[in-house]
Amino acid sequence: MFAPGHLGELTQLVPFEMVDEVLAEAGGRERRLRDLPSRVVVYLLLAAGLFAELGYRQVWARLVSGLAEPGPVPSSSALVQARRRVGVAPLKALFELLAGPPAGAARWRGLLVCALDGTTLAVPDSEANLARYGHQSGSHGGSGYPLVRLVAVVACGTRALLAVRFGPFKTGETSYAPKVFGCLRSGMLLLGDRNFAVRDLVTAIAATGADLLIRCKNSRPMPRLASLPDGSFLSTLGGVTVRVIDAEITVTLSGTSRRSGRYRLITTLTDHHRYPARDLVTLYHHRWEIETTYLELKSTTLGGRVLRARTPQGIDQEIYALLTAYQALRLAMADATSAPTALSADQASFTIALHTARDQIIHAAGIIADSVVDLIGTIGRAVLADPLPPRRVRVSPRIVKRAISKHRAKGQADRTNHRAAIAIAVLSGPELTTAQAP
C-alpha cells in the first residue's frame, strides 16, 4: 500500500520519516489506513512537480512502473479527494525544511551571494482562481490566465531556494519582499534590481545583518558624504550608510560596434579596500542567476504550461510541491559539485539532472540508501559526466524569439549572438577608473 510513495533517488533527500513528521504536525495524516495513505499522496504531488506535462493518474503510473506489484490504479476522484485530505500545510512545511543553502555552498570573499526577484505563474482560468489571484490588465484586455506572483531569494551558484512567498498578482514584489527577509543572516550579500531600491526595504535588509548590492536609478539623488579612492562615495538611504558606485559599462560586439550604459549601484559593503568598486560591478552580473532559476522552473520543468489545480488551495499545494521537488533536485546537484575537484556549480546541467531524476522515479531506483552512503548518486554522476561548457561572454539582441503570429513580422531583426568584450569604467566626477572585465 505504501510502495508507490517514493521520489526515486530523491527520496533519500525527502525520506519517509520527514514526510510522516510534517503530516503529523500539520494534521494531514489519515485516521485510518486507506487505499491512498497520506504519505503516498505527498510523494505523488512531489513527483507531479517533475512530470508537469502529465495528469495525476499518469504520474501514478510512473511511480508504480518499476514495482514488482504495482497494485490497483486509483480513480481520478480518489486522487482528488486524497489531495484535498492532505491539504497545503504538509507541503509548505516540507519545502521550509529543505529550503536553504546547501552545505559547503561557495562564497565570494566570505559572503554567501544571493539574489532577490519576482516572477509570475499562470493558473487555470476558473472563477475561484480568478477571484483569488487576478490577472494582468491592460489595453489588450488582460492576460488569458490568472497569475500568481512569486518572490524568492536564491543562492547564486547552486541556485537553491532560500525563501519563497507567493499570492495574488495585484500585490507587488516590494510588498512580498519583506516576507522572505527572514532567511537573511550576517555573512550574506543580497543582490536586487532597481525595483527593490526602496528606503524601507534597504532598512529592513540591513536590520537582518545581511549586506546588499542593489541597482537604483541613475537620476536618484544621493547626498555625497565622503568620496573614496576607487571612485565610489558614501551616502545614506533609509537611515543606512551605503556606498554608491556609478559605472559605465561598454560592450564591444565582435570587435566592431559598441554599446554603452550607465549604472548606479548601492551597497552596504563600505570597505573599498576589501570590496573594490569594479569587483562589485562585475559581481552584480550574478543577479541574473535568479532569472535562470525561474527559467528552470517555468520553462524546463513546467514547459511553459499552466498549473493544474482549479482551486486556490490546490494551486498553493501544487506550487509548494513544485518548489520542494526543485529544491531536492538542486540539493542533489550541489552534493555532486561540492567536492573541491568537482565541477563548478554553474557547469551542472539542470536539464540532465531533471531527466535523470525522472528516470529514477520510473525505475523506482535508489529509494533506500545502501549501507555505504553515496552522496553523489546516479543524478550526480549524470551531471558530472556531461558538464556544461564554461560560459562565454556573448550578447544576444533583445527581440521576440517566438512571435504570437506565425506570419513573418515586418522588417528584419538581427538574431545573431555576438562575441563580446566588456569594459567597466567606475565614474568619479571628471575622472574615470577603467578596467577590462574578465
C-alpha positions in Angstrom: 0.0 0.0 0.0 2.9 2.4 0.7 5.1 1.1 -2.1 4.1 3.8 -4.7 5.2 6.5 -2.2 8.6 7.5 -3.4 10.5 10.0 -5.4 13.2 7.7 -6.8 16.7 8.6 -5.7 15.4 12.0 -4.4 13.6 10.0 -1.7 16.9 10.0 0.2 16.7 13.8 0.4 12.9 13.7 1.3 12.8 10.5 3.4 9.7 8.7 4.7 10.4 10.0 8.3 10.4 13.6 7.2 7.1 13.2 5.3 5.5 11.4 8.2 6.6 14.1 10.6 5.2 17.0 8.6 2.0 15.1 8.1 1.7 14.6 11.9 2.4 18.2 12.7 0.1 19.6 10.1 -2.7 17.2 10.8 -2.7 15.7 7.4 -2.2 12.1 8.4 -5.1 9.7 7.9 -7.0 8.5 10.9 -7.5 5.0 9.4 -5.4 3.1 6.9 -6.7 4.0 3.4 -6.0 2.7 -0.1 -4.2 6.1 -0.6 -2.2 6.8 2.6 -1.3 10.5 3.0 2.4 9.7 2.7 1.9 8.2 -0.7 -0.2 11.3 -1.7 2.6 13.7 -0.7 5.1 11.8 -2.9 2.6 11.8 -5.7 2.4 15.6 -5.5 6.2 15.9 -5.5 6.6 13.6 -8.5 3.9 15.6 -10.3 6.2 18.6 -9.9 8.8 16.8 -12.0 6.2 15.5 -14.6 4.4 18.7 -15.2 3.1 17.6 -18.6 1.1 14.7 -17.1 -2.1 14.3 -15.2 -2.0 12.7 -11.7 -3.1 9.3 -13.0 -0.2 9.2 -15.4 2.2 10.4 -12.7 0.9 7.5 -10.6 1.6 5.1 -13.5 5.3 6.2 -13.4 5.5 5.8 -9.6 4.5 2.1 -9.9 6.0 1.2 -13.2 9.2 -0.1 -11.6 7.4 -2.0 -8.8 7.0 -5.8 -8.9 3.5 -5.5 -7.6 2.0 -2.1 -8.6 -1.4 -2.8 -7.2 -4.7 -1.2 -8.2 -4.8 2.1 -10.1 -6.8 4.8 -8.1 -9.5 6.7 -9.9 -9.3 10.4 -10.6 -11.9 11.2 -8.0 -10.0 9.2 -5.4 -6.8 11.2 -6.2 -8.8 14.4 -5.9 -10.2 13.5 -2.5 -6.8 12.4 -1.3 -5.1 15.6 -2.3 -7.8 17.6 -0.5 -7.4 15.5 2.6 -3.6 16.2 2.7 -4.1 19.9 2.2 -1.4 22.6 1.9 0.3 22.7 5.3 2.4 19.5 4.9 3.8 20.6 1.5 4.6 24.0 2.9 6.3 22.5 5.9 8.3 20.1 3.7 9.5 23.0 1.5 10.6 25.0 4.5 12.5 22.1 5.9 14.5 21.8 2.6 14.9 25.5 1.9 18.3 27.0 2.5 21.8 26.9 1.0 23.5 23.5 0.5 26.3 22.6 2.9 29.6 24.0 1.6 28.0 26.5 -0.8 30.6 28.7 -2.5 31.3 32.1 -1.0 32.5 35.3 -2.5 35.1 36.8 -0.2 33.4 35.1 2.7 29.9 36.1 1.7 27.1 33.9 0.5 25.8 35.7 -2.5 22.0 35.6 -3.0 19.6 37.2 -5.4 16.0 38.6 -4.8 13.4 38.9 -7.6 9.9 38.0 -8.5 8.1 36.2 -11.3 4.6 35.0 -12.3 3.0 31.6 -12.8 -0.2 31.1 -14.9 -3.0 29.1 -13.3 -6.2 27.7 -14.8 -8.9 30.2 -15.6 -11.5 29.1 -13.1 -13.8 31.5 -11.2 -12.1 30.6 -7.9 -8.6 31.2 -9.2 -9.6 34.5 -10.9 -11.2 35.8 -7.8 -8.2 34.9 -5.7 -5.2 35.8 -7.9 -6.5 38.1 -10.6 -4.7 38.7 -13.9 -2.7 41.3 -15.7 -4.8 44.1 -17.1 -4.1 46.5 -19.9 -5.2 47.8 -23.2 -5.2 44.2 -24.6 -8.0 43.2 -22.3 -5.9 41.3 -19.7 -4.0 38.1 -19.8 -5.7 34.9 -20.8 -5.0 33.2 -17.4 -5.0 34.3 -13.8 -1.5 34.9 -12.5 0.3 34.1 -9.2 3.1 36.5 -8.2 6.0 34.7 -6.6 9.0 36.3 -4.9 12.1 34.3 -3.9 15.6 34.5 -2.6 18.0 32.2 -4.4 21.6 31.3 -3.6 23.8 32.2 -6.6 25.9 29.4 -7.9 23.9 26.5 -6.6 20.6 28.3 -7.3 19.0 26.7 -4.3 15.9 28.4 -2.9 16.3 30.1 0.5 12.8 31.5 0.9 9.6 32.0 -1.2 6.4 33.8 -0.9 3.5 33.9 -3.4 0.0 35.1 -3.7 -2.3 37.4 -5.8 -0.8 39.1 -8.8 -2.2 42.5 -7.8 0.2 42.6 -4.8 3.5 43.9 -5.9 7.0 42.5 -5.5 8.0 45.1 -2.9 5.1 44.0 -0.7 6.1 40.3 -0.8 9.8 41.0 -0.4 9.8 41.7 3.4 8.2 38.3 4.0 11.3 36.5 2.6 13.9 38.5 4.6 13.7 36.0 7.4 16.2 33.9 5.6 18.8 36.6 5.6 21.7 36.5 8.1 25.0 38.1 8.7 27.6 36.9 6.2 25.1 37.1 3.2 25.0 39.5 0.4 21.7 40.2 -1.3 21.6 41.3 -5.0 18.5 43.1 -6.3 17.3 45.1 -9.3 16.0 48.7 -9.3 12.5 47.7 -8.1 14.0 46.9 -4.7 15.9 50.2 -4.2 13.3 51.3 -1.7 14.1 53.0 1.6 12.0 50.7 3.8 13.4 47.6 2.1 17.0 48.8 2.5 16.4 49.4 6.2 14.8 46.0 6.6 17.6 44.2 4.8 20.2 46.0 6.9 18.4 45.1 10.1 18.8 41.3 9.4 22.6 41.7 9.4 23.0 40.9 5.7 24.6 43.2 3.2 23.1 44.3 0.0 24.1 45.3 -3.6 21.1 46.8 -5.4 20.9 48.8 -8.6 19.0 52.1 -8.5 18.0 54.8 -10.9 20.9 56.9 -12.3 18.9 60.0 -11.6 18.2 59.2 -8.0 19.7 62.0 -5.8 22.2 60.6 -3.3 24.0 63.0 -1.0 27.8 62.7 -1.2 29.1 62.3 2.4 32.6 61.2 1.5 34.5 60.3 -1.6 36.5 57.1 -1.8 39.7 56.4 -3.8 38.1 53.8 -6.1 35.6 56.4 -7.4 32.7 55.4 -5.2 31.3 57.6 -2.4 29.4 57.2 0.8 25.8 58.3 1.3 22.6 57.3 3.3 19.4 55.7 2.3 16.6 54.9 4.8 18.9 55.7 7.7 21.5 53.2 6.5 25.0 54.2 5.4 25.5 53.0 1.8 28.2 53.2 -0.7 27.3 54.4 -4.2 29.0 53.2 -7.3 28.5 55.0 -10.6 29.8 53.0 -13.6 29.7 52.9 -17.3 29.7 49.5 -19.0 30.7 49.3 -22.6 30.1 46.2 -24.6 32.1 45.8 -27.8 30.5 43.3 -30.2 32.7 41.2 -32.4 35.4 43.9 -32.3 33.3 46.5 -34.2 30.2 48.1 -32.8 29.9 49.3 -29.3 27.0 49.8 -26.8 27.3 51.7 -23.5 25.1 52.0 -20.5 25.2 53.9 -17.2 24.6 52.0 -13.9 24.3 53.1 -10.3 24.7 50.6 -7.6 24.2 51.0 -3.8 25.8 48.6 -1.3 26.3 48.4 2.4 29.8 47.0 1.8 31.6 50.2 2.6 35.2 48.9 2.8 36.6 49.9 -0.6 39.9 48.0 0.1 38.2 44.6 0.6 35.4 45.2 -1.9 36.7 47.4 -4.8 34.0 49.1 -6.8 34.9 47.3 -10.1 34.7 43.9 -8.4 31.2 44.7 -7.2 30.1 45.9 -10.6 31.3 42.6 -12.0 29.7 40.6 -9.2 26.3 42.3 -9.8 26.0 40.3 -13.0 25.3 37.2 -10.9 21.9 38.7 -10.1 20.8 37.1 -13.4 21.1 33.6 -11.8 17.7 34.1 -10.3 16.3 34.7 -13.8 17.9 31.4 -14.8 16.2 29.7 -11.7 12.8 31.0 -12.9 13.7 29.7 -16.4 14.4 26.2 -15.0 11.1 26.2 -13.1 8.8 27.7 -15.7 10.4 26.5 -19.0 12.5 23.4 -18.3 10.2 21.9 -15.6 6.8 23.2 -16.5 7.5 23.6 -20.2 5.6 26.9 -20.2 2.4 25.1 -19.1 -0.3 26.4 -16.9 -0.6 24.8 -13.4 -3.2 22.0 -12.9 -5.4 23.0 -10.0 -8.6 24.9 -10.4 -8.9 26.0 -6.8 -6.6 28.3 -4.8 -6.0 25.6 -2.2 -4.9 23.2 -4.9 -2.7 25.9 -6.5 -0.9 26.6 -3.2 -0.4 22.8 -2.7 0.9 22.4 -6.3 3.3 25.3 -6.1 4.8 24.1 -2.8 5.2 20.6 -4.3 6.9 22.1 -7.4 9.3 24.1 -5.3 10.1 21.2 -3.0 10.9 18.9 -5.9 13.0 21.6 -7.5 14.9 22.2 -4.2 15.5 18.5 -3.7 17.0 18.3 -7.2 19.2 21.3 -6.6 20.5 19.8 -3.4 21.4 16.6 -5.2 23.2 18.6 -7.8 25.0 20.6 -5.1 26.2 17.3 -3.4 27.8 16.3 -6.7 29.6 19.6 -7.3 30.7 20.2 -3.7 33.9 18.3 -3.9 37.0 20.5 -4.4 37.9 18.7 -7.6 34.4 18.6 -9.0 32.7 20.9 -11.4 31.7 24.5 -10.7 28.1 24.7 -9.8 27.5 26.8 -12.9 28.5 23.9 -15.1 25.9 21.5 -13.6 23.1 20.9 -16.2 19.7 21.2 -14.6 18.1 19.5 -17.6 20.3 16.4 -17.3 19.6 16.3 -13.5 15.8 16.6 -14.1 15.6 13.8 -16.7 17.8 11.5 -14.6 15.6 12.1 -11.6 12.5 11.3 -13.8 14.2 8.0 -14.9 14.9 7.1 -11.3 11.2 7.6 -10.4 10.1 5.4 -13.3 12.5 2.7 -12.4 11.8 3.1 -8.6 15.6 3.1 -8.2 17.7 4.4 -5.3 14.8 4.8 -2.9 16.5 3.3 0.1 20.1 4.3 0.8 22.7 1.4 0.8 24.8 0.6 3.8 27.6 2.7 2.1 26.4 6.3 1.8 26.6 7.6 -1.7 26.3 11.4 -1.6 26.7 11.8 -5.3 24.3 9.2 -6.5 23.1 8.4 -10.0 21.8 12.0 -10.6 25.1 13.5 -9.5 27.1 11.1 -11.7 25.0 12.0 -14.7 25.6 15.7 -14.1 29.4 15.2 -13.6 29.6 13.1 -16.8 28.2 15.7 -19.1 29.1 19.2 -17.8 28.1 22.4 -19.4 30.9 24.3 -21.1 32.3 27.4 -19.4 30.0 30.3 -20.1 31.3 32.6 -22.9 30.8 36.4 -23.0 28.2 36.7 -25.7 25.4 39.2 -26.3 22.1 38.4 -27.9 19.7 41.1 -29.1 16.6 41.6 -27.0 13.9 40.5 -29.5 10.9 38.3 -29.6 12.2 34.8 -30.1 8.7 33.3 -30.7 6.1 35.7 -32.1 2.4 35.4 -31.3 1.7 35.2 -35.0 3.1 32.5 -37.2 3.4 35.0 -40.1 6.6 36.9 -40.6 6.8 40.2 -38.9 7.6 43.3 -41.0 11.2 44.3 -41.1 14.5 42.5 -40.4 15.9 41.6 -37.0 19.5 40.8 -36.2 19.2 37.4 -34.4 23.0 36.8 -34.3 24.7 36.0 -31.0 27.8 38.2 -30.9 31.0 37.6 -29.1 31.5 40.5 -26.8 34.2 42.2 -24.7 33.0 44.1 -21.7 34.8 47.1 -20.2 33.8 48.7 -16.8 34.6 52.3 -16.0 33.9 53.5 -12.5 32.9 57.2 -12.7 34.2 59.6 -10.1 33.3 63.1 -11.4 35.7 64.1 -14.2 37.9 61.1 -13.5 37.4 57.5 -14.8 38.9 54.4 -13.4 38.8 51.8 -16.2 39.3 48.0 -16.2 38.7 45.2 -18.6 36.2 42.7 -17.2 37.2 39.1 -17.0 
